[in-house]
Amino acid sequence: MKIYYDKASTARLAKLHREPGISKYFLRTDNGACTMRILVIEDEKLLADSIRTLLMNKGFEVEVAYDGETGEEYAMLGIYDLLILDVMMPKMNGYEVARKVRSRKCGTPILMLTAKSGLEDRITGLNSGADYYLTKPFDTRELLACINALLRRQGTQVDEVTYGNTSLDLSSGMLICGADSVRLSAKEFDIMRFLLQSGSRNLSKEIILARVWGYDSDAVENHVEVYVGFLRKKLASIGSNIHIEAIRRMGYHLEIKD
């Protein structure tokens, strides 16, 4: 999944989290591992909240936007593993949201969920950038099957993430290099996983804060710097050949050392 952001949108999103158009709920697994994050963009509040509850009970992190414009701003950050998108919404319809997301080269899977069941509607949805089109009413088992299929397609349901000679075990939170390993704290795990998935692409401190701490957190950029320092020491302790490189005003990315 690619990350696209700018400071202006970061500020707007921080402001939106203090407004009534957004609802935010986060979960963490017992071992501190980061679960998949899903954005639900749906103006029918009862349905949106029901989907949120269903997904939370399945261990997902869920954010809900109740109009297309708010949802589009959230989706543009590229910090979600999946978007669930209604079509008929105030301010901006789902087709427009999907087109805008795709125009920014964001590859986050989109599940379009709508009562518009006609052939032309489905074609329009898919041509707008949706990966799957599920019509209302739907069975929750089919919804969950669609979500799992789209996440598998993204390669998110895996046991470990590897870069260079180092792997992160997603079930145990262990960072592994050959015969050596070290356990990561919850925040270290989240940051390391984000860096491993992004590889050589730069991640700014702002986007790491949004992904790991959330917009309603009091955490500041120094928190990111501190945890990156912890991770560098742990990588060195197991003989890893990957280094967390800092680029001024650009953020962090991974490099493989010779």
Residue pairs with C-beta under 8 A, 6 or more apart in sequence:
1 78
1 80
1 81
1 106
1 107
1 108
1 154
1 197
2 78
2 105
2 106
2 107
2 201
3 77
3 78
3 79
3 198
3 201
3 203
3 207
4 76
4 77
4 78
4 104
4 105
4 106
5 76
5 77
5 78
5 204
5 206
5 207
7 206
9 73
9 76
9 77
10 77
10 206
10 207
10 210
12 73
13 73
13 74
13 77
13 210
13 215
14 215
16 22
16 70
16 73
16 74
17 24
17 215
17 216
21 65
21 66
21 67
21 70
22 63
22 64
22 65
22 66
22 70
22 74
23 48
23 49
23 52
23 63
23 64
23 66
24 63
24 64
24 214
24 215
24 216
25 52
25 56
25 61
25 62
25 63
25 64
26 61
26 214
27 35
27 56
27 59
27 60
27 61
28 34
28 35
28 186
29 35
29 59
31 171
31 172
31 173
32 173
32 184
32 185
32 186
32 189
33 170
33 171
33 173
33 186
33 189
34 61
34 189
34 190
34 193
34 212
35 59
35 60
35 61
36 60
36 61
36 81
36 82
36 151
36 156
37 60
37 61
37 62
37 63
37 79
37 80
37 81
37 82
37 211
38 55
38 60
38 61
38 62
38 63
38 80
38 81
38 82
38 83
38 84
38 147
39 62
39 63
39 64
39 65
39 71
39 74
39 75
39 80
39 82
39 83
39 84
40 48
40 51
40 52
40 55
40 62
40 63
40 64
40 65
40 84
41 64
41 65
41 68
41 70
41 71
41 72
41 74
41 75
41 83
41 84
41 85
41 86
41 89
41 94
41 97
42 48
42 51
42 64
42 65
42 66
42 84
42 85
42 86
42 89
42 113
43 66
43 67
43 68
43 86
43 88
43 89
43 90
44 86
45 66
48 64
48 66
49 64
51 62
51 64
51 84
51 143
52 62
52 64
54 140
54 143
54 144
55 62
55 147
56 62
58 144
63 74
63 80
65 71
65 74
67 89
67 90
67 91
67 92
68 89
68 90
68 91
68 92
68 93
68 94
68 96
68 97
69 91
69 92
70 91
71 83
71 85
71 89
71 92
71 97
72 92
72 96
72 97
72 100
72 101
74 80
75 83
75 97
75 100
75 101
75 106
75 108
76 100
76 101
76 104
76 106
77 207
77 210
78 104
78 106
78 108
79 207
79 210
79 211
80 108
81 108
81 109
81 151
81 154
81 156
82 108
82 109
82 110
82 111
82 147
82 150
82 151
82 154
83 101
83 108
83 109
83 110
83 111
84 111
84 113
84 147
85 94
85 97
85 98
85 110
85 111
85 112
85 113
85 130
86 94
86 112
86 113
86 114
87 93
87 94
87 95
87 112
87 114
87 115
87 116
87 121
87 125
88 94
88 114
88 115
88 116
94 112
94 114
94 125
94 128
95 124
95 125
95 128
96 128
98 110
98 112
98 125
98 128
98 129
98 130
99 128
99 129
101 108
101 110
101 129
102 128
102 129
109 131
109 132
109 150
109 151
109 153
109 154
110 129
110 130
110 131
110 132
111 130
111 131
111 132
111 134
111 146
111 147
111 150
112 125
112 130
112 132
112 133
112 134
113 134
113 136
113 138
113 143
114 121
114 125
114 133
114 134
114 135
114 136
115 135
115 136
116 125
116 135
117 135
122 133
125 133
126 133
131 150
131 153
132 146
132 149
132 150
134 142
134 143
134 146
148 157
151 157
158 170
159 169
159 170
159 171
160 167
160 168
160 169
160 170
160 176
161 167
161 168
161 170
161 193
161 196
161 197
162 168
162 196
163 196
163 199
163 242
163 254
163 256
164 240
164 241
164 242
164 254
164 256
165 177
165 178
165 240
165 241
165 242
166 175
166 176
166 177
166 235
166 238
166 240
166 241
166 242
167 175
167 176
167 177
168 174
168 175
168 176
168 184
168 189
168 192
168 193
168 196
169 175
169 176
170 193
172 183
173 183
173 184
173 186
173 189
174 181
174 182
174 183
174 184
175 181
175 182
175 183
175 184
175 192
175 234
175 235
175 238
175 240
176 238
177 235
177 238
177 239
177 240
177 241
178 238
178 239
180 237
180 238
180 239
181 238
182 234
182 237
182 238
184 192
184 231
184 234
185 230
187 212
187 213
187 227
188 227
188 230
188 231
188 234
190 211
190 212
191 208
191 212
191 224
191 227
191 228
191 231
192 231
194 203
194 208
194 211
194 212
195 203
195 231
195 244
195 252
195 253
195 254
196 254
198 253
198 254
199 253
199 254
200 253
200 254
200 255
201 253
202 247
202 250
202 251
202 252
202 253
203 251
203 252
203 253
204 250
204 251
205 221
205 224
205 225
205 251
205 252
206 221
207 251
208 224
208 251
208 252
209 217
209 219
209 220
209 221
209 223
209 224
212 224
213 219
213 223
228 244
228 246
228 252
231 244
232 243
232 244
235 242
235 243
235 244
241 256
241 257
242 254
242 255
242 256
242 257
243 254
243 255
243 256
243 257
244 252
244 253
244 254
245 252
245 253
245 254
245 255
246 252
247 253
